[in-house]
């Protein structure tokens, strides 16, 4: 049975609630072409990006305005010195599962009741595995999906700020080698398939807290640059992920990006998000 709401709608409200789990959250990979590619920023000087954004169009009939990339990088470093510090990234692959209520379904015997199911995608799985493995503890990767399927329930949970609480989160690393994942309830417990294995992760609050406690603070520009460097390293080591990322780079005319440039670092994160349908949330 199809879920009654779109993945993007679920993702939006999940992200809004995620921002409340820490004092400062920043998502540099949300797409809004009118303002530098950002539409999810929390407790940060959003006006700065409007002022210094390299050449974006403020309306359809106005000229492109902004600063050169070198000016943006210089201004970014100055602005970052006044911003909160950052410690940790959470990469989230949002899934829109099927709601299975037929006893003839393949995994019914493992649950004996209605359940939710989604498939993993090999190149996404490998890209996320490598991100976490090469982040030196500064990133975690999870799948997130709703443990409800009716649109009325979505809006009820939005009203109560319970979208995250009514979701199921699965560790990407623990789903290595599994093409499907099933679950029956919110939380962090499910099963990997086809060789059935119980999967138990951690509460998302614990993942974030551990990442925050274990890492040193970095300025926003240095944090974004480090994130971009990790993305380039991890995708370059993946036989499945590398060609996907390179195709997106080529399509966007962005083959030569330098992670030590703040502007390029933001572009690298954005391209990774588009290539693998992933969202990156930075916590400070």
CORQUI-V969673 format. One record per pair of residues at least 12 apart in sequence whose ideal C-beta (glycine too) atoms are under 10 Angstrom apart, sorted by sequence separation. I is the first residue (numbers start at 0). GAP is how many residues later the second one is. If there is no record, write none. Layout:
I;GAP
I;GAP
//
This chain:
14;12
25;12
26;12
27;12
35;12
36;12
37;12
52;12
53;12
54;12
100;12
101;12
104;12
127;12
128;12
153;12
179;12
180;12
187;12
188;12
26;13
27;13
35;13
52;13
53;13
54;13
99;13
100;13
127;13
152;13
167;13
169;13
177;13
178;13
179;13
186;13
187;13
231;13
253;13
268;13
25;14
26;14
34;14
35;14
50;14
51;14
52;14
53;14
54;14
99;14
100;14
126;14
127;14
147;14
167;14
168;14
173;14
177;14
178;14
179;14
181;14
186;14
187;14
230;14
234;14
253;14
256;14
14;15
24;15
25;15
26;15
34;15
37;15
50;15
51;15
53;15
98;15
99;15
127;15
147;15
167;15
174;15
176;15
177;15
178;15
187;15
251;15
24;16
25;16
33;16
35;16
36;16
49;16
50;16
53;16
98;16
99;16
124;16
167;16
173;16
175;16
177;16
178;16
179;16
182;16
186;16
187;16
253;16
23;17
24;17
25;17
35;17
53;17
54;17
97;17
98;17
99;17
123;17
145;17
167;17
168;17
170;17
174;17
176;17
177;17
181;17
186;17
253;17
11;18
23;18
24;18
25;18
34;18
35;18
53;18
96;18
97;18
98;18
124;18
146;18
147;18
167;18
168;18
169;18
173;18
174;18
176;18
177;18
180;18
187;18
248;18
251;18
10;19
22;19
23;19
24;19
33;19
36;19
51;19
52;19
53;19
96;19
97;19
123;19
143;19
146;19
147;19
165;19
166;19
167;19
168;19
169;19
177;19
187;19
248;19
251;19
21;20
22;20
23;20
35;20
51;20
95;20
96;20
97;20
143;20
145;20
146;20
165;20
166;20
167;20
168;20
169;20
176;20
250;20
18;21
21;21
34;21
51;21
94;21
96;21
97;21
145;21
146;21
164;21
165;21
166;21
167;21
168;21
169;21
177;21
17;22
18;22
19;22
33;22
51;22
94;22
95;22
96;22
144;22
145;22
163;22
164;22
167;22
169;22
174;22
247;22
248;22
251;22
18;23
32;23
33;23
34;23
48;23
51;23
94;23
119;23
143;23
144;23
173;23
244;23
247;23
248;23
250;23
251;23
14;24
15;24
17;24
18;24
31;24
32;24
33;24
50;24
51;24
93;24
94;24
142;24
143;24
144;24
161;24
173;24
174;24
247;24
250;24
14;25
33;25
92;25
94;25
117;25
142;25
143;25
144;25
173;25
231;25
247;25
15;26
51;26
94;26
141;26
142;26
143;26
173;26
174;26
230;26
231;26
232;26
244;26
247;26
248;26
11;27
14;27
47;27
48;27
51;27
92;27
117;27
141;27
142;27
173;27
231;27
244;27
247;27
11;28
47;28
50;28
92;28
116;28
141;28
142;28
170;28
172;28
230;28
243;28
246;28
247;28
10;29
115;29
141;29
142;29
156;29
169;29
170;29
171;29
227;29
228;29
229;29
244;29
245;29
35;30
47;30
48;30
115;30
140;30
141;30
169;30
170;30
227;30
228;30
244;30
47;31
92;31
115;31
139;31
140;31
141;31
142;31
169;31
170;31
227;31
228;31
240;31
243;31
244;31
47;32
92;32
115;32
139;32
140;32
141;32
142;32
168;32
226;32
227;32
243;32
115;33
139;33
141;33
167;33
168;33
224;33
225;33
227;33
231;33
234;33
44;34
47;34
92;34
168;34
224;34
225;34
227;34
230;34
240;34
43;35
47;35
92;35
113;35
168;35
223;35
224;35
240;35
35;36
90;36
91;36
144;36
146;36
170;36
224;36
227;36
228;36
231;36
234;36
44;37
90;37
146;37
166;37
224;37
227;37
230;37
234;37
44;38
142;38
144;38
146;38
147;38
164;38
168;38
221;38
223;38
226;38
227;38
229;38
230;38
233;38
43;39
131;39
146;39
164;39
220;39
223;39
224;39
225;39
226;39
227;39
228;39
229;39
42;40
43;40
90;40
131;40
132;40
145;40
146;40
163;40
220;40
221;40
223;40
224;40
227;40
230;40
231;40
234;40
42;41
90;41
130;41
131;41
144;41
163;41
220;41
223;41
224;41
226;41
227;41
230;41
234;41
88;42
129;42
219;42
222;42
223;42
226;42
227;42
229;42
230;42
88;43
127;43
128;43
146;43
221;43
224;43
227;43
90;44
127;44
128;44
220;44
223;44
227;44
230;44
126;45
127;45
144;45
220;45
223;45
226;45
230;45
88;46
96;46
125;46
128;46
141;46
87;47
98;47
124;47
127;47
128;47
142;47
230;47
90;48
91;48
92;48
93;48
94;48
96;48
98;48
100;48
123;48
124;48
87;49
88;49
89;49
90;49
91;49
92;49
93;49
94;49
95;49
96;49
98;49
230;49
87;50
88;50
89;50
90;50
91;50
92;50
93;50
94;50
95;50
96;50
98;50
117;50
119;50
124;50
125;50
86;51
87;51
88;51
89;51
90;51
91;51
92;51
93;51
94;51
97;51
98;51
124;51
85;52
87;52
88;52
89;52
91;52
92;52
93;52
96;52
115;52
117;52
119;52
124;52
95;53
124;53
226;53
89;54
124;54
119;55
226;55
119;56
223;56
25;57
119;57
121;57
25;58
119;58
120;58
142;58
223;58
23;59
24;59
118;59
119;59
141;59
222;59
23;60
25;60
118;60
119;60
141;60
143;60
222;60
22;61
23;61
24;61
27;61
118;61
119;61
139;61
222;61
23;62
26;62
28;62
117;62
118;62
139;62
141;62
219;62
23;63
25;63
26;63
116;63
117;63
116;64
117;64
139;64
217;64
219;64
21;65
24;65
26;65
115;65
116;65
117;65
141;65
218;65
21;66
115;66
116;66
140;66
217;66
114;67
115;67
139;67
216;67
21;68
114;68
115;68
139;68
214;68
20;69
114;69
115;69
113;70
114;70
139;70
96;71
110;71
112;71
139;71
211;71
17;72
94;72
109;72
110;72
111;72
117;72
119;72
138;72
210;72
211;72
93;73
94;73
106;73
110;73
116;73
119;73
136;73
137;73
207;73
17;74
105;74
106;74
107;74
109;74
115;74
116;74
118;74
136;74
208;74
94;75
106;75
114;75
207;75
105;76
114;76
116;76
134;76
137;76
138;76
14;77
91;77
92;77
104;77
136;77
137;77
13;78
135;78
136;78
137;78
14;79
92;79
110;79
135;79
13;80
91;80
110;80
134;80
137;80
10;81
90;81
109;81
11;82
99;82
10;83
109;83
9;84
10;84
96;84
97;84
99;84
106;84
9;85
10;85
96;85
137;85
7;86
9;86
94;86
96;86
106;86
109;86
6;87
8;87
105;87
106;87
108;87
138;87
6;88
7;88
105;88
109;88
137;88
138;88
6;89
106;89
137;89
5;90
6;90
135;90
4;91
134;91
138;91
2;92
134;92
137;92
138;92
2;93
1;94
2;94
134;94
135;94
1;95
2;95
3;95
133;95
134;95
138;95
1;96
2;96
130;96
133;96
134;96
0;97
1;97
132;97
133;97
0;98
131;98
133;98
134;98
0;99
130;99
133;99
134;99
0;100
129;100
130;100
132;100
133;100
0;101
129;101
132;101
133;101
130;102
131;102
133;102
129;103
130;103
133;103
126;104
129;104
130;104
132;104
128;105
129;105
127;106
129;106
171;106
126;107
129;107
130;107
125;108
126;108
129;108
125;109
128;109
126;110
127;110
129;110
130;110
125;111
126;111
129;111
91;112
122;112
125;112
128;112
129;112
0;113
2;113
124;113
125;113
126;113
127;113
89;114
125;114
126;114
122;115
124;115
125;115
126;115
121;116
122;116
123;116
124;116
125;116
89;117
122;117
123;117
126;117
89;118
121;118
122;118
125;118
126;118
87;119
120;119
121;119
122;119
87;120
122;120
123;120
86;121
87;121
89;121
122;121
87;122
88;122
122;122
87;123
120;123
86;124
87;124
86;125
87;125
17;126
85;126
86;126
87;126
88;126
86;127
87;127
86;128
14;129
85;129
86;129
13;130
86;130
87;130
13;131
84;131
85;131
86;131
13;132
84;132
85;132
10;133
83;133
84;133
85;133
9;134
84;134
85;134
88;134
9;135
83;135
84;135
85;135
87;135
88;135
143;135
9;136
82;136
83;136
85;136
86;136
90;136
81;137
82;137
84;137
85;137
88;137
140;137
6;138
9;138
79;138
80;138
81;138
82;138
84;138
85;138
88;138
6;139
79;139
80;139
140;139
16;140
78;140
79;140
80;140
82;140
85;140
90;140
4;141
12;141
16;141
19;141
78;141
79;141
85;141
88;141
130;141
138;141
2;142
8;142
12;142
15;142
76;142
78;142
79;142
88;142
2;143
4;143
13;143
20;143
75;143
76;143
77;143
79;143
138;143
3;144
4;144
9;144
12;144
13;144
16;144
19;144
75;144
76;144
79;144
137;144
2;145
3;145
4;145
5;145
8;145
12;145
15;145
16;145
17;145
75;145
76;145
126;145
130;145
2;146
3;146
4;146
8;146
11;146
16;146
17;146
1;147
2;147
3;147
4;147
9;147
15;147
16;147
130;147
0;148
2;148
3;148
4;148
5;148
9;148
12;148
14;148
15;148
16;148
72;148
75;148
126;148
127;148
3;149
4;149
8;149
12;149
13;149
14;149
126;149
130;149
3;150
4;150
12;150
13;150
16;150
125;150
127;150
2;151
11;151
12;151
123;151
124;151
126;151
10;152
13;152
72;152
122;152
123;152
9;153
13;153
122;153
123;153
8;154
123;154
120;155
120;156
9;157
43;176
88;180
90;181
79;182
90;182
94;182
20;183
21;183
24;183
78;183
92;183
93;183
20;184
92;184
93;184
75;185
76;185
90;185
92;185
93;185
17;186
20;186
21;186
75;186
91;186
92;186
16;187
20;187
21;187
72;187
74;187
75;187
90;187
91;187
20;188
72;188
73;188
90;188
91;188
21;189
22;189
71;189
72;189
75;189
89;189
90;189
91;189
13;190
17;190
21;190
71;190
72;190
75;190
89;190
90;190
20;191
69;191
71;191
72;191
88;191
89;191
27;192
68;192
70;192
72;192
88;192
89;192
68;193
69;193
87;193
88;193
89;193
25;194
68;194
71;194
87;194
88;194
27;195
67;195
68;195
86;195
87;195
23;196
27;196
66;196
85;196
86;196
87;196
25;197
85;197
86;197
25;198
28;198
68;198
85;198
27;199
83;199
84;199
27;200
83;200
82;201
53;209
52;210
51;211
48;217
35;227
37;228
36;229
35;230
36;230
36;232
37;232
36;233
35;234
36;236
27;237
28;237
27;238
27;239
28;239
30;239
39;239
41;239
27;240
28;240
29;240
43;240
27;241
28;241
39;241
42;241
26;242
27;242
28;242
30;242
28;243
29;243
30;243
28;244
27;245
28;245
26;246
28;249
29;249
28;250
29;250
27;251
28;251
29;251
26;252
27;252
28;252
26;253
27;253
28;253
25;254
26;254
27;254
25;255
26;255
24;256
25;256
24;257
25;257
23;258
24;258
25;258
21;259
23;259
24;259
20;260
21;260
22;260
23;260
17;261
21;261
22;261
18;262
20;262
21;262
17;263
14;264
18;264
13;265
17;265
10;266
14;266
10;268
6;270
//
